[in-house]
Amino acid sequence: MNSAFSARLVATDLSKRYGAHLALRGVDFVIGRGEIVAVMGENGAGKSTLSKILGGAIRPDSGELRLDDRALHFNSPREALRVGISYIPQELAYLPNLTVADNLLVGQWPSRAGFTSKTTVRWQASRIAAEFGIDLDVRRPIAELGLADRQLVEILKALARDTKVLILDEPTASLTSEESANLFRALRRLAATGVSVIFISHRLDEVFEIADRLLVLRNGEVVASLITAETTPLQLIDHMLGGEVAQAERELGESKPAGAPVLTVRDWSRPGLPNIAGLDFELRAGEILGLFGPRGSGADLVADGLGGRVGDFRGRVEIDGVERAAFSNPRESRAAGIGYVPPERKRDGLNLEASISANLSMLMTASISRFGFVNRFAERRMAQEWQETLQIRCRSVTQQVGALSGGNQQKVLLGSRLVARPTFLVLNEPTRGVDVGTRVQIHQYLKGEAARGTSVLWVTSDIEEAVLVSDRLLVMRDGTVVGELTGAAMTQANALALATGEETAA
């Protein structure tokens, strides 16, 4: 902190217990006017508890909060909002039957002499969106928007108020790169006016881009307060995980030679945005092939094509020397030996209301059924084996998947594809929305799968992960593979240079 630092929100000795579990232990936190501070840590580290206390959603058992050197005592987010603290949780609250404009200005509709009009509300909402560089059709019912746009409306709603402190819990989890960039520009403009921003994210690339400082929690305690410009990603991981686990993550970056090509994509084309034309690549036996590209590059569409989720690709797939047309549906993909892991586990990968065992066996019911009935004993035994293998934290495999943490849900999703013992794994953003510790576990397990002979295509927009995990890395831009990186040339700088069209770094 420099001499011009002026504290906005100060928390002293915060503690919170849930039964026998101490979620926060003596946490001190301070954020200055116009500062952006990222709160980092694994699932269960205390990030959400801290943010909910600061945002008025829960009360601490002990400790003190002060805003602009005034003691705070509030019992709800609404009371926090009155003093200028806006908390935006991961689970959004909105009025589905109203328009974007109505949701944006709810409770503060512009009026003259007690009257307002749709035209006035729309004009005011459009002005707010334009001010922060976010393109939204304010006339549309909010229920028609995708999750990303609903997230932007919620953020704009907070920005439109007289906010002194803005707390964002995983705000970019469902946003595209362009939407995230728009949000970051808005946050920087907001910080320049003196608003303080508390930013919670699992993505290391994001926090290094947006945050001035980093607060690291582990097991409910502050283990580090760091200046971002003076910290490296590896140092941050050391603090988040502890040195032993972080070292295991670093060792994953050691590439190995791969075998002969076992799956080849030839002359794949698909019209649209982006336009994919003449795409060729090969996946070798026992390798992890990374396919990196920013959102919108087409890398995710390639993964969907191999999973049979996008059936309008033209071209050929060659498996062990046998050629066939591109897959037209998921069944064809599975029959070819591909286990596809989609990026949206809640929407496309899991039945959240079903048990862990039912989800793990969803693609294998035929092998554990007789005369049309599932053998529940066999299903439960198989589920328990995978629960132990993937270290899924749960009370039992009969527990509903929707009750698990995001990281454990992701492990169930991965396990549901692995039970079939596929020859090839196609992973589309496989660690999106999970904490660093779970990410390390997934990395370690999949490295082991590759060592056992499974060929893995790892599709990601996370440049750090792309370089860390891959044995060989392909980079996509505008629907085309623009480069291949191996060995010492496989660096974040080189991958980013290829993805953005700049000259490759030395």
C-alpha positions as CSV (number, residue, x, y, z in Angstrom):
1,M,0.0,0.0,0.0
2,N,1.3,3.5,-0.9
3,S,1.1,6.6,1.2
4,A,-2.0,7.7,-0.7
5,F,-3.9,4.6,0.5
6,S,-7.3,5.5,2.1
7,A,-9.2,2.6,3.8
8,R,-12.8,2.2,2.6
9,L,-13.9,-1.1,4.3
10,V,-12.1,-2.7,7.2
11,A,-12.8,-6.1,8.8
12,T,-11.1,-7.0,12.0
13,D,-10.9,-10.5,13.7
14,L,-13.9,-12.0,11.8
15,S,-14.9,-15.5,12.9
16,K,-17.8,-17.7,11.9
17,R,-18.7,-21.2,13.1
18,Y,-21.2,-23.7,11.6
19,G,-21.6,-26.4,14.3
20,A,-18.2,-28.0,14.7
21,H,-16.8,-26.4,11.6
22,L,-15.0,-23.1,11.9
23,A,-15.5,-21.5,8.5
24,L,-13.5,-18.3,9.4
25,R,-10.9,-17.8,12.1
26,G,-9.8,-14.3,13.1
27,V,-9.8,-12.9,9.6
28,D,-8.5,-9.3,9.0
29,F,-9.3,-7.6,5.7
30,V,-9.0,-4.1,4.4
31,I,-9.7,-2.6,1.0
32,G,-8.9,1.0,-0.1
33,R,-11.0,3.5,-2.1
34,G,-10.7,2.6,-5.7
35,E,-8.9,-0.6,-5.1
36,I,-9.7,-4.0,-6.6
37,V,-8.9,-6.9,-4.3
38,A,-9.2,-10.6,-5.3
39,V,-10.1,-13.1,-2.6
40,M,-8.6,-16.5,-3.5
41,G,-8.6,-20.0,-2.0
42,E,-9.8,-23.5,-2.5
43,N,-13.4,-24.6,-2.0
44,G,-14.0,-24.5,1.8
45,A,-11.2,-22.0,2.3
46,G,-13.7,-19.4,3.6
47,K,-14.1,-17.1,0.5
48,S,-17.9,-17.3,0.3
49,T,-18.3,-16.9,4.1
50,L,-16.2,-13.8,4.1
51,S,-18.0,-12.3,1.1
52,K,-21.4,-13.0,2.6
53,I,-20.4,-11.4,5.9
54,L,-19.1,-8.3,4.1
55,G,-22.2,-8.2,2.0
56,G,-24.7,-8.5,4.9
57,A,-26.0,-12.0,3.9
58,I,-24.8,-13.6,7.2
59,R,-23.6,-12.2,10.5
60,P,-20.2,-13.1,12.0
61,D,-19.9,-14.7,15.4
62,S,-17.3,-12.2,16.4
63,G,-15.3,-9.4,14.9
64,E,-15.9,-5.8,13.6
65,L,-16.8,-4.1,10.3
66,R,-16.2,-0.5,9.5
67,L,-17.1,1.5,6.4
68,D,-15.4,4.9,6.0
69,D,-14.4,4.5,9.7
70,R,-18.0,4.0,10.8
71,A,-19.0,0.8,12.6
72,L,-21.4,-1.4,10.7
73,H,-24.2,-3.5,12.1
74,F,-26.5,-5.0,9.5
75,N,-28.6,-8.1,9.2
76,S,-29.3,-8.4,5.5
77,P,-27.9,-7.5,2.1
78,R,-30.6,-4.9,1.8
79,E,-29.2,-3.1,4.9
80,A,-25.7,-3.4,3.5
81,L,-27.0,-1.9,0.2
82,R,-28.3,1.1,2.0
83,V,-24.8,2.0,3.3
84,G,-23.3,1.4,-0.2
85,I,-22.2,-2.3,-0.2
86,S,-23.5,-4.3,-3.1
87,Y,-23.1,-8.1,-3.0
88,I,-23.7,-10.1,-6.2
89,P,-23.8,-13.9,-5.4
90,Q,-23.3,-16.7,-7.9
91,E,-27.0,-17.6,-7.8
92,L,-28.8,-14.6,-9.4
93,A,-32.1,-13.2,-8.3
94,Y,-34.2,-11.5,-11.0
95,L,-37.9,-10.9,-11.9
96,P,-38.4,-13.2,-14.9
97,N,-41.6,-11.7,-16.2
98,L,-40.2,-8.2,-16.5
99,T,-37.9,-6.7,-19.1
100,V,-34.2,-6.1,-18.8
101,A,-34.9,-2.3,-18.2
102,D,-37.4,-3.1,-15.4
103,N,-35.0,-5.4,-13.7
104,L,-32.1,-3.0,-14.0
105,L,-34.1,-0.2,-12.4
106,V,-36.3,-2.1,-10.0
107,G,-37.0,-0.1,-6.9
108,Q,-35.6,3.1,-8.5
109,W,-37.7,3.7,-11.6
110,P,-37.2,7.3,-12.9
111,S,-40.4,9.4,-12.5
112,R,-41.7,12.9,-12.8
113,A,-44.4,14.0,-10.4
114,G,-44.9,10.4,-9.3
115,F,-45.3,9.1,-12.8
116,T,-43.1,7.1,-15.1
117,S,-43.3,5.5,-18.5
118,K,-41.8,2.5,-20.4
119,T,-40.0,4.9,-22.7
120,T,-38.4,6.7,-19.8
121,V,-37.4,3.5,-18.1
122,R,-35.9,2.1,-21.3
123,W,-34.0,5.3,-22.0
124,Q,-32.5,5.3,-18.5
125,A,-31.6,1.6,-18.7
126,S,-30.0,2.1,-22.1
127,R,-28.0,5.0,-20.8
128,I,-26.6,3.0,-17.9
129,A,-25.7,0.1,-20.1
130,A,-23.9,2.4,-22.6
131,E,-22.1,4.2,-19.8
132,F,-20.4,0.9,-18.8
133,G,-19.9,-0.3,-22.4
134,I,-22.3,-3.3,-22.1
135,D,-24.5,-4.1,-25.1
136,L,-28.0,-5.2,-24.0
137,D,-31.4,-5.0,-25.5
138,V,-33.2,-3.5,-22.5
139,R,-36.6,-4.1,-24.1
140,R,-36.3,-7.9,-24.0
141,P,-37.9,-10.0,-21.1
142,I,-35.0,-11.0,-18.9
143,A,-36.2,-14.6,-19.0
144,E,-35.2,-14.8,-22.6
145,L,-31.6,-13.9,-21.9
146,G,-28.8,-16.4,-21.5
147,L,-27.1,-16.7,-18.1
148,A,-24.2,-14.5,-19.2
149,D,-26.5,-11.6,-20.1
150,R,-28.5,-12.1,-16.9
151,Q,-25.2,-11.8,-15.0
152,L,-24.4,-8.6,-16.7
153,V,-27.8,-7.1,-15.8
154,E,-27.2,-7.9,-12.2
155,I,-23.8,-6.3,-12.3
156,L,-25.3,-3.2,-14.0
157,K,-28.0,-3.0,-11.4
158,A,-25.3,-2.7,-8.7
159,L,-23.3,-0.2,-10.7
160,A,-26.4,2.0,-11.2
161,R,-26.7,2.5,-7.5
162,D,-24.6,4.7,-5.2
163,T,-22.2,1.8,-4.5
164,K,-19.1,2.3,-2.4
165,V,-18.1,-1.4,-2.3
166,L,-19.0,-4.0,-4.9
167,I,-18.6,-7.7,-4.1
168,L,-18.6,-10.1,-7.1
169,D,-18.7,-13.8,-6.5
170,E,-17.4,-15.7,-9.6
171,P,-18.9,-13.0,-11.9
172,T,-17.3,-14.4,-15.1
173,A,-18.1,-18.1,-14.7
174,S,-20.6,-18.0,-17.6
175,L,-19.2,-15.1,-19.6
176,T,-17.4,-15.1,-22.9
177,S,-14.0,-13.6,-23.3
178,E,-15.5,-10.5,-24.8
179,E,-18.1,-10.2,-22.1
180,S,-15.5,-10.6,-19.4
181,A,-13.3,-7.9,-21.1
182,N,-16.3,-5.6,-21.1
183,L,-16.9,-6.3,-17.4
184,F,-13.3,-5.7,-16.5
185,R,-13.3,-2.3,-18.4
186,A,-16.4,-1.4,-16.4
187,L,-14.8,-2.4,-13.1
188,R,-11.7,-0.3,-13.9
189,R,-13.8,2.7,-14.7
190,L,-15.8,2.2,-11.5
191,A,-12.6,1.8,-9.4
192,A,-11.3,5.0,-11.0
193,T,-14.3,6.9,-9.5
194,G,-13.3,5.6,-6.0
195,V,-15.5,2.5,-5.8
196,S,-13.9,-0.5,-4.1
197,V,-14.2,-3.9,-5.8
198,I,-13.9,-7.3,-4.1
199,F,-13.5,-10.0,-6.8
200,I,-13.8,-13.7,-6.1
201,S,-12.7,-16.0,-8.9
202,H,-11.1,-19.4,-9.4
203,R,-9.3,-18.2,-12.6
204,L,-5.8,-17.1,-11.9
205,D,-5.5,-15.4,-15.3
206,E,-8.4,-13.2,-14.4
207,V,-7.2,-12.1,-11.0
208,F,-3.8,-11.2,-12.4
209,E,-5.5,-9.1,-15.0
210,I,-7.9,-7.2,-12.8
211,A,-6.7,-7.2,-9.2
212,D,-4.5,-4.7,-7.4
213,R,-4.0,-7.0,-4.4
214,L,-4.7,-10.7,-3.6
215,L,-6.0,-12.0,-0.3
216,V,-5.5,-15.7,0.1
217,L,-7.5,-17.9,2.5
218,R,-6.8,-21.4,3.5
219,N,-8.9,-23.4,6.0
220,G,-10.7,-20.2,7.1
221,E,-7.6,-18.2,7.8
222,V,-5.7,-15.5,5.9
223,V,-2.4,-17.0,4.8
224,A,-1.2,-14.2,2.5
225,S,-2.0,-10.6,1.4
226,L,-0.1,-10.0,-1.8
227,I,0.5,-7.1,-4.2
228,T,-0.5,-8.6,-7.6
229,A,2.3,-6.9,-9.6
230,E,4.9,-8.4,-7.2
231,T,3.5,-12.0,-7.3
232,T,3.7,-14.9,-9.7
233,P,1.0,-17.5,-10.4
234,L,3.2,-20.2,-8.9
235,Q,3.7,-18.2,-5.7
236,L,-0.1,-17.7,-5.5
237,I,-0.6,-21.4,-5.9
238,D,1.9,-22.1,-3.2
239,H,-0.1,-19.9,-0.8
240,M,-3.4,-21.4,-1.8
241,L,-2.5,-25.1,-1.6
242,G,0.7,-25.2,0.5
243,G,4.0,-26.1,-0.9
244,E,3.7,-29.9,-1.2
245,V,0.5,-29.8,-3.4
246,A,1.7,-26.9,-5.4
247,Q,4.9,-28.8,-6.2
248,A,2.8,-31.7,-7.5
249,E,1.0,-29.3,-9.8
250,R,4.4,-28.0,-11.2
251,E,5.6,-31.6,-11.8
252,L,2.5,-32.1,-14.1
253,G,4.1,-29.7,-16.6
254,E,6.8,-32.3,-17.6
255,S,5.8,-33.5,-21.1
256,K,6.5,-37.0,-22.4
257,P,6.9,-38.4,-25.9
258,A,3.7,-39.8,-27.3
259,G,3.0,-42.8,-29.5
260,A,1.7,-43.2,-33.1
261,P,-1.5,-41.3,-34.2
262,V,-4.7,-43.1,-33.2
263,L,-7.3,-40.5,-34.1
264,T,-7.0,-38.1,-37.0
265,V,-9.3,-35.3,-38.0
266,R,-9.2,-34.6,-41.7
267,D,-10.5,-31.6,-43.6
268,W,-13.2,-30.6,-41.0
269,S,-15.4,-27.7,-42.1
270,R,-18.4,-26.0,-40.6
271,P,-20.0,-22.7,-41.7
272,G,-20.9,-20.1,-39.1
273,L,-19.1,-17.9,-36.5
274,P,-16.3,-18.7,-36.5
275,N,-16.1,-20.4,-40.0
276,I,-14.1,-23.6,-39.6
277,A,-12.5,-24.8,-42.9
278,G,-9.9,-27.4,-43.7
279,L,-9.1,-28.3,-40.1
280,D,-6.6,-31.1,-39.7
281,F,-4.9,-32.6,-36.6
282,E,-4.0,-35.9,-35.0
283,L,-4.2,-37.3,-31.5
284,R,-1.5,-39.8,-30.5
285,A,-1.5,-42.8,-28.3
286,G,-1.2,-41.9,-24.6
287,E,-0.8,-38.2,-25.1
288,I,-2.6,-35.2,-23.7
289,L,-3.1,-32.9,-26.7
290,G,-4.1,-29.4,-25.7
291,L,-6.3,-27.4,-28.0
292,F,-6.2,-23.8,-26.8
293,G,-8.1,-20.8,-28.1
294,P,-9.9,-17.8,-26.6
295,R,-13.7,-18.1,-26.5
296,G,-15.0,-17.7,-30.0
297,S,-11.9,-19.3,-31.7
298,G,-13.8,-22.5,-32.5
299,A,-11.9,-24.8,-30.2
300,D,-15.0,-25.6,-28.2
301,L,-16.9,-26.4,-31.5
302,V,-14.2,-29.0,-32.4
303,A,-14.7,-30.6,-29.0
304,D,-18.5,-30.6,-29.6
305,G,-18.0,-32.1,-33.0
306,L,-15.9,-35.0,-31.7
307,G,-18.5,-35.6,-29.0
308,G,-21.3,-35.7,-31.6
309,R,-22.9,-32.7,-30.1
310,V,-22.6,-30.6,-33.2
311,G,-23.6,-32.7,-36.2
312,D,-23.1,-30.4,-39.1
313,F,-19.3,-30.8,-39.5
314,R,-18.1,-32.0,-42.9
315,G,-14.9,-34.0,-43.2
316,R,-13.5,-37.3,-42.0
317,V,-12.4,-39.0,-38.8
318,E,-9.7,-41.7,-38.9
319,I,-9.5,-44.1,-36.0
320,D,-6.7,-46.7,-35.9
321,G,-6.4,-46.3,-39.7
322,V,-10.1,-46.7,-40.5
323,E,-11.8,-43.7,-42.0
324,R,-15.4,-42.6,-41.4
325,A,-17.5,-39.5,-41.7
326,A,-17.7,-36.9,-38.9
327,F,-20.0,-37.9,-36.1
328,S,-23.7,-36.9,-36.5
329,N,-24.8,-37.6,-32.9
330,P,-23.4,-38.5,-29.4
331,R,-24.2,-42.2,-29.9
332,E,-21.9,-42.5,-32.9
333,S,-19.1,-40.7,-30.9
334,R,-19.4,-43.1,-28.0
335,A,-19.5,-46.1,-30.3
336,A,-16.2,-45.0,-31.7
337,G,-14.6,-45.1,-28.2
338,I,-14.8,-41.4,-27.3
339,G,-15.8,-40.2,-23.9
340,Y,-16.9,-36.6,-24.2
341,V,-17.0,-34.2,-21.2
342,P,-19.2,-31.1,-21.9
343,P,-18.4,-27.7,-20.4
344,E,-21.8,-27.1,-18.8
345,R,-22.1,-29.9,-16.2
346,K,-25.5,-28.7,-14.8
347,R,-27.1,-28.2,-18.2
348,D,-25.5,-30.9,-20.4
349,G,-23.7,-33.4,-18.2
350,L,-25.5,-34.3,-14.9
351,N,-28.9,-35.0,-13.5
352,L,-28.7,-32.9,-10.4
353,E,-31.8,-34.4,-8.8
354,A,-30.4,-38.0,-9.2
355,S,-27.9,-39.7,-7.0
356,I,-24.2,-39.9,-7.4
357,S,-24.5,-43.6,-8.3
358,A,-27.2,-43.0,-10.9
359,N,-25.1,-40.2,-12.6
360,L,-22.0,-42.3,-12.6
361,S,-23.8,-45.2,-14.3
362,M,-26.0,-43.2,-16.7
363,L,-24.0,-44.2,-19.8
364,M,-23.4,-47.8,-18.6
365,T,-26.9,-49.0,-17.6
366,A,-26.9,-51.8,-20.2
367,S,-23.9,-53.4,-18.5
368,I,-25.4,-53.4,-15.1
369,S,-29.0,-54.3,-16.1
370,R,-30.8,-57.6,-16.6
371,F,-34.2,-58.1,-18.3
372,G,-34.5,-54.3,-18.4
373,F,-33.9,-53.7,-14.7
374,V,-30.8,-52.0,-13.2
375,N,-28.9,-54.1,-10.7
376,R,-28.8,-51.5,-7.9
377,F,-26.2,-53.4,-5.9
378,A,-23.8,-53.5,-8.9
379,E,-24.5,-49.8,-9.6
380,R,-23.7,-48.8,-6.0
381,R,-20.5,-51.0,-5.9
382,M,-19.3,-49.4,-9.1
383,A,-20.1,-45.9,-7.9
384,Q,-18.2,-46.5,-4.6
385,E,-15.1,-47.6,-6.5
386,W,-15.2,-44.4,-8.6
387,Q,-16.0,-42.3,-5.6
388,E,-12.8,-43.5,-4.0
389,T,-10.7,-43.3,-7.2
390,L,-11.7,-39.7,-7.9
391,Q,-11.8,-38.6,-4.3
392,I,-15.4,-37.4,-4.5
393,R,-16.4,-35.9,-1.1
394,C,-19.9,-37.0,-0.2
395,R,-21.9,-38.6,2.6
396,S,-22.6,-41.7,0.4
397,V,-23.0,-42.4,-3.3
398,T,-26.8,-42.3,-2.7
399,Q,-26.5,-38.5,-2.1
400,Q,-28.1,-36.2,-4.6
401,V,-25.5,-34.7,-7.0
402,G,-27.1,-31.3,-6.7
403,A,-26.1,-31.2,-3.0
404,L,-22.4,-31.5,-3.8
405,S,-19.9,-28.7,-4.3
406,G,-19.0,-27.6,-7.9
407,G,-15.7,-29.4,-7.8
408,N,-17.2,-32.7,-6.6
409,Q,-20.0,-32.4,-9.3
410,Q,-17.2,-32.1,-11.9
411,K,-15.6,-35.2,-10.6
412,V,-18.9,-37.1,-10.9
413,L,-19.2,-35.8,-14.5
414,L,-15.7,-37.0,-15.3
415,G,-16.4,-40.3,-13.7
416,S,-19.6,-40.8,-15.6
417,R,-17.5,-40.8,-18.8
418,L,-14.6,-42.8,-17.5
419,V,-16.7,-45.8,-16.3
420,A,-17.0,-46.9,-20.0
421,R,-13.2,-47.0,-20.2
422,P,-13.1,-44.9,-23.5
423,T,-10.1,-45.1,-25.8
424,F,-10.2,-41.4,-26.2
425,L,-11.2,-38.6,-23.8
426,V,-12.4,-35.3,-25.3
427,L,-12.6,-32.7,-22.5
428,N,-14.3,-29.4,-23.1
429,E,-13.2,-26.9,-20.3
430,P,-13.0,-29.8,-17.8
431,T,-11.9,-27.7,-14.8
432,R,-14.2,-24.7,-15.4
433,G,-15.6,-23.3,-12.1
434,V,-13.6,-25.6,-9.8
435,D,-11.0,-24.6,-7.1
436,V,-7.3,-25.0,-7.5
437,G,-7.1,-28.1,-5.3
438,T,-9.7,-29.9,-7.3
439,R,-8.1,-28.8,-10.5
440,V,-4.8,-30.4,-9.3
441,Q,-6.6,-33.7,-8.6
442,I,-8.2,-33.7,-12.0
443,H,-4.9,-32.9,-13.7
444,Q,-3.1,-35.7,-11.8
445,Y,-5.8,-38.3,-12.5
446,L,-5.9,-37.5,-16.2
447,K,-2.1,-37.6,-16.5
448,G,-2.4,-41.1,-15.0
449,E,-5.0,-42.0,-17.6
450,A,-2.7,-40.9,-20.4
451,A,0.1,-43.0,-18.8
452,R,-2.2,-46.0,-19.0
453,G,-2.7,-45.5,-22.7
454,T,-5.8,-43.3,-22.9
455,S,-5.5,-40.5,-25.5
456,V,-6.8,-37.1,-24.2
457,L,-7.8,-34.0,-26.2
458,W,-7.9,-31.2,-23.7
459,V,-9.9,-28.2,-25.0
460,T,-9.5,-25.0,-22.9
461,S,-9.6,-21.2,-23.0
462,D,-7.4,-21.1,-19.9
463,I,-3.9,-20.4,-21.2
464,E,-2.1,-21.3,-17.9
465,E,-3.8,-24.7,-17.9
466,A,-3.2,-25.3,-21.6
467,V,0.5,-25.0,-21.1
468,L,0.7,-26.8,-17.8
469,V,-1.2,-30.0,-18.8
470,S,-0.5,-30.5,-22.4
471,D,2.2,-32.8,-23.9
472,R,1.7,-31.0,-27.2
473,L,-0.4,-27.8,-27.8
474,L,-2.4,-26.6,-30.8
475,V,-3.5,-23.0,-30.9
476,M,-6.7,-21.9,-32.7
477,R,-7.7,-18.6,-34.0
478,D,-10.8,-17.7,-36.1
479,G,-11.6,-21.4,-36.8
480,T,-8.1,-22.4,-37.8
481,V,-5.2,-24.1,-36.1
482,V,-2.5,-21.4,-36.4
483,G,0.3,-23.2,-34.6
484,E,1.7,-26.1,-32.7
485,L,3.9,-25.8,-29.6
486,T,6.1,-28.4,-28.0
487,G,9.0,-28.6,-25.6
488,A,10.6,-25.3,-24.5
489,A,8.5,-23.4,-27.0
490,M,5.3,-24.3,-25.2
491,T,4.9,-21.2,-23.1
492,Q,2.0,-18.9,-22.2
493,A,3.6,-16.0,-24.1
494,N,4.0,-18.1,-27.3
495,A,0.5,-19.5,-27.1
496,L,-1.1,-16.1,-26.5
497,A,0.9,-14.6,-29.3
498,L,-0.4,-17.2,-31.7
499,A,-4.0,-16.9,-30.4
500,T,-4.0,-13.1,-30.9
501,G,-2.1,-12.9,-34.2
502,E,1.0,-11.3,-32.8
503,E,4.5,-12.4,-33.6
504,T,5.6,-15.5,-31.6
505,A,7.6,-14.6,-28.5
506,A,11.3,-15.6,-28.5
